């Protein structure tokens, strides 16, 4: 393993980079092609996860939902704790520089989750029932390449031909389908052509391809084109990315445009249904499918789609693998935004940072998105009632897993205790309602300033705060109370970050309209 590691990583061992800076470099990568170093980490970690004792521990772990991967807390799952222990021992025994062990360990969870998801879709799927092969193919983004995996499995003569045929159909491997069809028994051919009312997505694909091969459909017949258009909508809404890419490529011209628009509208209008008859794919697959389909549309059609649901479109670009395109797409189509879209996207970026996601540098993304917000929207977004209160509520609800840079564990614990204390006092009604709300709002300002972005960018953010009338009758008292709270956290006599904005005596009172 160690010799293989050295060969894969090349000269990486000569680079002495602090562990935390190395992960930051990986997280901040925004190009479409990830660095070779990251790909090396993925390959090494995947090989490590396939070792006998570790893969056994991984298979024993519960499969997490896509939005729970980065939220797993210590002690939450004994199976995951056991797997982590085995992985930690293996990585610590590798004869590699210490600074390379941290990035490897950080990839154990996402790599394990990818393996578990594949097992769920194939090994634990009664219709396919295919065991995990010894060789796993990965994409450049550190995800399992389902198409390459299927291509490899269907050529494995040791696997039952019916299983291989069904897998080829589910992944639309057209040439392999025709070869395997000729080798099937006649009774199996008849079985695959049975049409019943309720078919799961994978059964629909097997039925579709069985009929195509039997009637020698070439792709030019009007009936075949119509069926392909319908299948594109089905596989897209079902979360099958490989099949979606196939049907988009199979169609052409106006037929493809019509089918793509229909599939996108389907994804935007309703959530996918997950039931026992459907092949389950993660929400991340749906996001990638939506981004893929939108990328195949002309600008005029994209505008029409954005007008339908611009928020959902941009949410899909926040998913992993598409974040490098997020800011570019926002710049191009921000004129079709409304204030709530900016607000929700900022919230989702913040939540990703709070949850410890490592797909992207969310702190940088938060700043870049805020800089793109039109001036006339900023006052609406930064108001207490629409933005600050919800963020503060979210922080408290998530038990404050806040990312504070250059702080010790004790500082982090003290900050957590202060938030708990303040929210419990407010819940018991021991504080003045108006003053308490406003105090929380400024306290939140400090938290964001210290934990989300740079001081300079967040000072710009604070300058756009608005203070609605009636939110607090005594701003000076609230601000003085805030100073005491911050002093307990930082030990500074005065939070200098606020001085250029509010001055020594607190924020200005709200402006009142003149009464005629």
C-alpha positions as CSV (number, residue, x, y, z in Angstrom):
1,X,0.0,0.0,0.0
2,X,2.8,2.4,0.9
3,X,4.8,1.8,-2.3
4,X,1.6,2.2,-4.3
5,X,0.9,5.4,-2.5
6,X,4.3,6.8,-3.3
7,X,3.9,6.0,-7.0
8,X,0.4,7.6,-7.1
9,X,1.3,10.7,-5.2
10,X,4.6,11.3,-7.1
11,X,6.6,14.1,-5.6
12,X,3.9,15.2,-3.2
13,X,5.9,14.0,-0.2
14,X,8.5,16.8,-0.8
15,X,5.9,19.5,-0.2
16,X,5.7,20.6,3.5
17,X,2.3,22.2,3.8
18,X,0.5,22.7,7.1
19,X,-2.4,20.4,7.4
20,X,-5.1,23.0,7.7
21,X,-3.8,25.0,4.8
22,X,-3.7,21.9,2.7
23,X,-7.4,21.3,3.2
24,X,-8.1,24.9,2.6
25,X,-6.3,24.7,-0.7
26,X,-8.5,21.7,-1.6
27,X,-11.7,23.3,-0.4
28,X,-11.1,26.6,-2.3
29,X,-10.5,24.9,-5.7
30,X,-13.1,26.5,-8.0
31,X,-11.9,25.2,-11.4
32,X,-13.8,22.6,-13.3
33,X,-10.9,20.1,-13.1
34,X,-9.6,19.4,-9.6
35,X,-5.9,19.4,-8.8
36,X,-3.9,16.2,-9.3
37,X,-3.1,16.2,-5.6
38,X,-6.8,15.9,-4.7
39,X,-7.3,13.2,-7.2
40,X,-4.4,11.3,-5.7
41,X,-6.0,11.7,-2.2
42,X,-9.2,10.3,-3.6
43,X,-7.6,7.3,-5.2
44,X,-5.5,6.5,-2.2
45,X,-8.4,6.8,0.2
46,X,-10.6,4.6,-2.0
47,X,-8.0,1.9,-2.1
48,X,-7.7,2.1,1.6
49,X,-11.5,1.8,2.1
50,X,-11.5,-1.4,0.0
51,X,-9.2,-3.2,2.3
52,X,-10.9,-6.2,3.9
53,X,-11.4,-5.1,7.5
54,X,-12.3,-1.5,6.6
55,X,-14.8,-2.3,3.8
56,X,-16.5,-4.7,6.2
57,X,-16.8,-1.9,8.8
58,X,-18.1,0.5,6.1
59,X,-20.8,-2.0,4.9
60,X,-22.0,-2.2,8.6
61,X,-22.6,1.5,8.7
62,X,-26.0,3.1,8.2
63,X,-26.3,4.9,4.8
64,X,-26.6,8.7,5.4
65,X,-28.7,11.1,3.4
66,X,-26.8,13.4,1.1
67,X,-27.4,16.5,3.4
68,X,-26.2,14.6,6.5
69,X,-22.8,13.5,5.4
70,X,-20.9,16.5,6.8
71,X,-23.2,16.8,9.9
72,X,-22.2,13.5,11.6
73,X,-21.4,14.2,15.2
74,X,-19.0,12.2,17.4
75,X,-20.9,9.4,19.2
76,X,-24.0,9.7,17.0
77,X,-23.4,6.3,15.4
78,X,-21.4,3.4,16.9
79,X,-20.9,1.9,13.5
80,X,-19.4,5.0,12.1
81,X,-17.2,5.4,15.2
82,X,-15.9,1.9,14.7
83,X,-15.2,2.5,11.0
84,X,-13.4,5.8,11.9
85,X,-11.2,4.0,14.4
86,X,-10.1,1.4,11.9
87,X,-9.4,4.1,9.2
88,X,-7.5,6.2,11.7
89,X,-5.2,3.3,12.6
90,X,-4.5,2.4,9.0
91,X,-3.7,6.0,8.0
92,X,-1.5,6.5,11.0
93,X,0.5,3.4,10.1
94,X,1.2,4.7,6.5
95,X,4.9,5.8,6.0
96,X,4.0,9.2,4.6
97,X,4.5,12.8,5.8
98,X,2.2,13.7,8.7
99,X,0.7,16.7,6.8
100,X,-0.7,14.3,4.2
101,X,-2.6,12.1,6.7
102,X,-5.1,14.8,7.6
103,X,-6.5,15.2,4.1
104,X,-6.7,11.4,3.7
105,X,-8.7,11.0,6.9
106,X,-11.0,13.9,5.9
107,X,-11.9,12.0,2.7
108,X,-12.8,8.7,4.6
109,X,-16.4,9.8,5.3
110,X,-17.4,11.0,1.8
111,X,-15.6,8.1,0.1
112,X,-17.3,5.6,2.5
113,X,-20.7,7.3,1.8
114,X,-20.2,6.9,-2.0
115,X,-19.5,3.2,-1.5
116,X,-22.5,2.8,0.7
117,X,-24.8,4.5,-1.8
118,X,-23.5,2.3,-4.6
119,X,-24.2,-0.8,-2.4
120,X,-27.7,0.5,-1.6
121,X,-28.5,1.0,-5.3
122,X,-27.0,-2.3,-6.5
123,X,-26.2,-4.9,-3.8
124,X,-29.2,-4.2,-1.6
125,X,-31.5,-3.6,-4.6
126,X,-33.5,-6.8,-5.0
127,X,-34.0,-6.2,-8.7
128,X,-30.3,-5.8,-9.5
129,X,-28.6,-7.7,-6.6
130,X,-25.0,-7.0,-7.8
131,X,-22.1,-7.2,-5.3
132,X,-19.5,-4.4,-5.0
133,X,-16.6,-5.2,-7.4
134,X,-13.0,-5.2,-6.3
135,X,-12.2,-2.2,-8.6
136,X,-14.1,1.1,-8.2
137,X,-13.9,3.8,-10.8
138,X,-14.0,7.5,-9.6
139,X,-14.8,10.8,-11.3
140,X,-12.5,13.8,-11.1
141,X,-14.8,15.1,-8.3
142,X,-14.3,12.2,-6.0
143,X,-17.5,10.4,-6.8
144,X,-18.1,6.9,-8.1
145,X,-18.4,6.8,-11.9
146,X,-21.5,4.8,-12.3
147,X,-21.2,4.4,-16.1
148,X,-17.6,3.1,-16.0
149,X,-18.6,0.7,-13.1
150,X,-21.5,-0.6,-15.2
151,X,-19.3,-1.0,-18.3
152,X,-16.9,-3.1,-16.3
153,X,-19.5,-5.2,-14.5
154,X,-21.5,-6.2,-17.7
155,X,-18.3,-7.7,-19.2
156,X,-17.7,-9.9,-16.1
157,X,-18.7,-13.4,-17.3
158,X,-18.8,-14.7,-13.7
159,X,-22.0,-12.6,-13.0
160,X,-25.4,-13.9,-14.1
161,X,-26.2,-12.7,-17.6
162,X,-29.7,-11.5,-16.5
163,X,-28.2,-9.2,-13.9
164,X,-25.7,-7.9,-16.4
165,X,-28.5,-7.2,-18.9
166,X,-30.6,-5.3,-16.4
167,X,-27.6,-3.3,-15.3
168,X,-26.8,-2.4,-18.9
169,X,-30.4,-1.3,-19.5
170,X,-30.5,0.9,-16.3
171,X,-27.3,2.7,-17.5
172,X,-28.3,2.8,-21.2
173,X,-25.2,0.9,-22.4
174,X,-26.7,0.5,-25.9
175,X,-24.0,-1.7,-27.5
176,X,-23.7,-4.0,-24.5
177,X,-27.5,-4.3,-24.4
178,X,-27.7,-5.7,-27.9
179,X,-24.9,-8.1,-27.3
180,X,-26.4,-9.5,-24.1
181,X,-29.9,-9.6,-25.6
182,X,-28.7,-12.2,-28.2
183,X,-27.4,-14.4,-25.4
184,X,-30.5,-14.4,-23.3
185,X,-32.9,-17.4,-23.2
186,X,-36.2,-16.9,-25.0
187,X,-38.1,-17.2,-21.7
188,X,-36.0,-14.4,-20.2
189,X,-36.6,-12.2,-23.3
190,X,-40.4,-12.7,-23.0
191,X,-40.2,-11.9,-19.3
192,X,-38.4,-8.6,-19.8
193,X,-41.1,-7.5,-22.3
194,X,-44.0,-8.0,-19.9
195,X,-45.7,-4.6,-19.5
196,X,-47.5,-4.1,-16.1
197,X,-49.2,-0.9,-14.7
198,X,-46.6,-0.2,-12.0
199,X,-43.0,-0.5,-13.0
200,X,-40.1,0.9,-11.0
201,X,-37.7,3.2,-12.9
202,X,-35.1,0.4,-13.5
203,X,-37.9,-1.9,-14.7
204,X,-39.1,0.8,-17.1
205,X,-35.7,1.1,-18.6
206,X,-35.3,-2.7,-19.0
207,X,-38.8,-2.9,-20.7
208,X,-37.8,0.1,-22.9
209,X,-34.6,-1.5,-24.1
210,X,-36.1,-4.9,-24.5
211,X,-38.7,-3.5,-26.9
212,X,-36.1,-1.5,-28.8
213,X,-33.9,-4.5,-29.4
214,X,-36.8,-6.8,-30.3
215,X,-38.3,-4.3,-32.9
216,X,-34.8,-3.1,-34.0
217,X,-35.5,0.5,-33.3
218,X,-32.8,2.7,-34.8
219,X,-33.7,6.1,-33.4
220,X,-35.2,7.6,-36.6
221,X,-38.8,6.4,-36.2
222,X,-41.2,9.1,-34.9
223,X,-42.6,6.6,-32.3
224,X,-39.1,5.9,-31.0
225,X,-38.3,9.6,-30.7
226,X,-41.5,10.3,-28.8
227,X,-40.8,7.5,-26.4
228,X,-37.2,8.8,-25.9
229,X,-38.6,12.2,-25.0
230,X,-40.9,10.7,-22.4
231,X,-38.0,8.5,-21.0
232,X,-35.8,11.6,-20.6
233,X,-38.4,13.2,-18.3
234,X,-38.8,9.9,-16.4
235,X,-35.1,9.3,-15.8
236,X,-34.4,12.9,-15.0
237,X,-37.1,13.1,-12.4
238,X,-36.0,9.7,-11.1
239,X,-32.4,10.9,-10.5
240,X,-30.6,8.7,-13.0
241,X,-27.8,11.0,-14.3
242,X,-26.2,8.4,-16.6
243,X,-29.5,7.7,-18.4
244,X,-30.4,11.4,-18.6
245,X,-27.1,12.1,-20.4
246,X,-27.8,9.3,-22.8
247,X,-31.2,10.4,-23.8
248,X,-30.1,14.0,-24.3
249,X,-27.4,12.8,-26.6
250,X,-29.8,10.4,-28.4
251,X,-32.2,13.2,-29.3
252,X,-31.4,16.1,-31.5
253,X,-32.7,19.4,-32.8
254,X,-36.2,20.5,-31.8
255,X,-36.9,17.1,-30.4
256,X,-34.1,17.4,-27.9
257,X,-35.0,21.0,-27.0
258,X,-38.7,20.1,-26.4
259,X,-37.7,17.1,-24.2
260,X,-35.2,19.1,-22.1
261,X,-37.7,21.9,-21.4
262,X,-40.3,19.4,-20.4
263,X,-37.9,17.5,-18.1
264,X,-36.7,20.8,-16.5
265,X,-40.2,22.0,-15.8
266,X,-41.0,18.6,-14.3
267,X,-38.1,18.9,-11.9
268,X,-39.0,22.5,-11.0
269,X,-42.8,21.9,-10.5
270,X,-42.7,19.0,-8.1
271,X,-40.4,17.1,-5.8
272,X,-39.3,13.6,-6.8
273,X,-41.3,10.9,-5.1
274,X,-39.3,8.3,-3.2
275,X,-41.2,5.0,-2.6
276,X,-40.4,1.4,-2.6
277,X,-41.0,1.1,-6.4
278,X,-38.5,3.8,-7.3
279,X,-34.7,3.4,-7.6
280,X,-33.4,5.8,-5.0
281,X,-30.9,8.4,-6.0
282,X,-29.6,11.2,-3.8
283,X,-30.8,14.8,-4.0
284,X,-27.3,15.6,-5.2
285,X,-28.0,13.6,-8.3
286,X,-31.1,15.6,-9.0
287,X,-29.1,18.9,-8.6
288,X,-26.5,17.7,-11.1
289,X,-29.2,16.6,-13.5
290,X,-30.9,20.0,-13.3
291,X,-27.7,21.8,-13.8
292,X,-26.8,19.5,-16.8
293,X,-30.1,20.1,-18.5
294,X,-30.0,23.8,-18.0
295,X,-26.5,23.9,-19.5
296,X,-27.9,22.3,-22.7
297,X,-30.5,25.0,-23.2
298,X,-30.2,28.2,-25.2
299,X,-30.2,31.5,-23.4
300,X,-33.8,32.4,-24.4
301,X,-35.0,29.1,-22.9
302,X,-32.8,29.6,-19.8
303,X,-34.4,32.9,-19.2
304,X,-37.9,31.3,-19.3
305,X,-36.8,28.7,-16.9
306,X,-35.3,31.2,-14.5
307,X,-38.6,33.1,-14.5
308,X,-40.3,29.9,-13.5
309,X,-38.1,29.1,-10.5
310,X,-34.8,30.9,-10.4
311,X,-34.2,29.9,-6.8
312,X,-34.3,26.1,-7.5
313,X,-31.9,26.6,-10.5
314,X,-29.3,28.3,-8.4
315,X,-29.7,25.8,-5.6
316,X,-28.6,23.1,-7.9
317,X,-25.4,25.0,-8.7
318,X,-24.6,25.1,-5.0
319,X,-24.5,21.3,-5.0
320,X,-21.1,19.6,-5.1
321,X,-19.4,19.5,-8.5
322,X,-21.2,22.6,-9.8
323,X,-20.0,25.3,-7.4
324,X,-17.2,26.4,-9.8
325,X,-20.1,27.6,-12.0
326,X,-22.2,29.2,-9.3
327,X,-20.8,32.8,-9.3
328,X,-20.5,32.8,-13.1
329,X,-24.1,31.9,-13.5
330,X,-25.2,34.4,-10.9
331,X,-23.4,37.2,-12.7
332,X,-25.0,36.3,-16.0
333,X,-28.6,35.9,-14.8
334,X,-28.9,38.0,-11.6
335,X,-31.3,40.4,-13.3
336,X,-33.9,37.6,-13.0
337,X,-33.4,37.4,-9.2
338,X,-35.7,38.8,-6.6
339,X,-34.7,39.7,-3.1
340,X,-35.9,36.4,-1.5
341,X,-33.6,34.4,-3.9
342,X,-30.5,36.2,-2.7
343,X,-31.7,35.8,0.9
344,X,-32.3,32.0,0.7
345,X,-29.0,31.4,-1.2
346,X,-27.1,33.3,1.5
347,X,-28.8,31.3,4.2
348,X,-27.9,28.0,2.4
349,X,-24.3,29.0,2.0
350,X,-24.2,30.0,5.7
351,X,-25.7,26.6,6.7
352,X,-23.1,24.7,4.6
353,X,-20.4,26.5,6.4
354,X,-22.0,25.9,9.8
355,X,-22.4,22.2,9.0
356,X,-18.7,21.9,8.2
357,X,-19.1,21.0,4.5
358,X,-15.8,20.8,2.7
359,X,-17.1,20.9,-0.9
360,X,-16.2,24.5,-1.3
361,X,-14.8,27.6,0.5
362,X,-18.3,28.8,1.6
363,X,-16.9,31.8,3.4
364,X,-15.5,33.1,0.2
365,X,-18.7,32.1,-1.7
366,X,-20.8,34.0,0.9
367,X,-18.7,37.2,0.3
368,X,-18.7,36.9,-3.5
369,X,-22.5,36.5,-3.6
370,X,-23.2,39.4,-1.3
371,X,-21.0,41.7,-3.4
372,X,-23.3,40.8,-6.4
373,X,-26.5,41.8,-4.6
374,X,-28.0,45.0,-6.1
375,X,-28.0,48.0,-3.8
376,X,-31.8,48.3,-3.8
377,X,-32.0,44.7,-2.4
378,X,-29.3,45.0,0.3
379,X,-31.4,47.0,2.7
380,X,-34.2,44.5,2.4
381,X,-32.0,41.4,2.8
382,X,-30.0,42.8,5.7
383,X,-33.1,43.9,7.7
384,X,-33.6,42.2,11.0
385,X,-37.1,40.8,10.3
386,X,-36.1,39.2,7.0
387,X,-32.5,38.1,7.4
388,X,-30.8,38.5,10.8
389,X,-33.5,36.9,12.9
390,X,-33.6,33.7,10.8
391,X,-29.9,33.3,10.7
392,X,-29.7,33.8,14.5
393,X,-32.5,31.3,15.0
394,X,-30.7,28.8,12.7
395,X,-27.4,29.2,14.6
396,X,-29.1,28.5,17.9
397,X,-31.2,25.6,16.5
398,X,-28.0,23.9,15.2
399,X,-26.5,24.1,18.7
400,X,-24.0,26.6,17.4
401,X,-21.4,24.5,15.4
402,X,-19.9,27.8,14.4
403,X,-16.5,27.9,12.6
404,X,-14.2,30.3,14.4
405,X,-10.8,30.9,12.9
406,X,-7.7,31.0,15.2
407,X,-9.6,30.2,18.4
408,X,-8.9,27.6,21.0
409,X,-11.4,24.9,22.1
410,X,-12.0,26.9,25.3
411,X,-12.8,30.0,23.3
412,X,-15.3,28.0,21.2
413,X,-16.9,26.5,24.3
414,X,-17.2,29.9,26.0
415,X,-18.9,31.3,23.0
416,X,-21.3,28.4,22.8
417,X,-22.2,28.8,26.5
418,X,-22.9,32.5,26.0
419,X,-25.3,31.8,23.2
420,X,-27.1,29.2,25.3
421,X,-27.3,31.6,28.2
422,X,-28.6,34.4,26.2
423,X,-31.2,32.4,24.4
424,X,-32.4,30.8,27.6
425,X,-32.9,34.2,29.2
426,X,-34.9,35.4,26.3
427,X,-37.0,32.2,26.3
428,X,-37.8,32.8,30.0
429,X,-38.8,36.4,29.3
430,X,-36.2,37.8,31.7
431,X,-35.0,40.4,29.2
432,X,-36.7,43.4,27.6
433,X,-38.3,42.2,24.4
434,X,-37.2,45.0,22.1
435,X,-33.8,45.4,23.7
436,X,-33.3,41.6,23.7
437,X,-34.1,41.3,20.0
438,X,-31.8,44.1,19.0
439,X,-29.1,42.8,21.3
440,X,-29.3,39.4,19.5
441,X,-29.0,41.2,16.2
442,X,-25.8,43.0,17.0
443,X,-24.5,40.0,18.8
444,X,-25.1,38.1,15.6
445,X,-23.1,40.8,13.7
446,X,-20.1,40.0,15.8
447,X,-20.5,36.2,15.3
448,X,-20.6,36.6,11.5
449,X,-17.8,39.1,11.7
450,X,-15.6,36.6,13.6
451,X,-16.7,33.4,12.0
452,X,-17.9,33.8,8.4
453,X,-15.9,36.4,6.4
454,X,-13.0,38.8,6.8
455,X,-13.4,41.9,8.9
456,X,-13.3,44.2,5.9
457,X,-16.0,42.4,4.0
458,X,-18.3,42.1,7.0
459,X,-17.9,45.8,7.8
460,X,-19.3,46.5,4.4
461,X,-22.0,44.1,5.2
462,X,-22.8,45.8,8.5
463,X,-23.0,49.2,6.8
464,X,-26.1,48.0,5.0
465,X,-28.0,47.0,8.1
466,X,-31.3,48.7,8.6
467,X,-33.0,49.5,11.9
468,X,-36.8,49.3,11.6
469,X,-38.7,51.7,13.7
470,X,-39.8,50.3,17.1
471,X,-37.2,47.5,17.3
472,X,-35.6,49.0,20.3
473,X,-36.3,52.1,22.4
474,X,-33.0,52.3,24.1
475,X,-30.2,51.5,21.7
476,X,-27.4,52.6,23.9
477,X,-28.3,50.2,26.7
478,X,-28.5,47.3,24.2
479,X,-25.2,48.2,22.7
480,X,-23.5,48.4,26.1
481,X,-24.8,45.0,27.0
482,X,-23.4,43.7,23.7
483,X,-20.0,45.1,24.6
484,X,-20.0,43.2,27.8
485,X,-20.9,40.0,25.9
486,X,-18.1,40.5,23.4
487,X,-15.7,41.4,26.1
488,X,-16.3,38.0,27.7
489,X,-15.5,36.3,24.4
490,X,-12.5,38.3,23.1
491,X,-11.1,39.8,26.2
492,X,-10.9,43.2,24.4
493,X,-12.1,46.3,26.2
494,X,-14.1,47.4,23.1
495,X,-14.9,45.6,19.8
496,X,-13.1,47.9,17.4
497,X,-14.8,46.4,14.4
498,X,-17.9,48.3,15.3
499,X,-16.3,51.7,16.0
500,X,-16.0,52.8,12.3
501,X,-19.7,51.9,11.8
502,X,-21.5,52.8,15.0
503,X,-19.1,55.1,16.8
504,X,-18.3,54.8,20.5
505,X,-21.9,55.3,21.8
506,X,-23.6,52.6,19.7
507,X,-25.6,52.5,16.5
508,X,-27.7,55.4,15.4
509,X,-31.4,55.5,16.2
510,X,-33.8,54.7,13.5
511,X,-34.9,57.5,11.2
512,X,-38.5,58.6,11.7
513,X,-40.7,59.9,8.9
514,X,-41.9,63.4,9.2
515,X,-45.6,63.7,10.0
516,X,-47.5,66.3,7.9
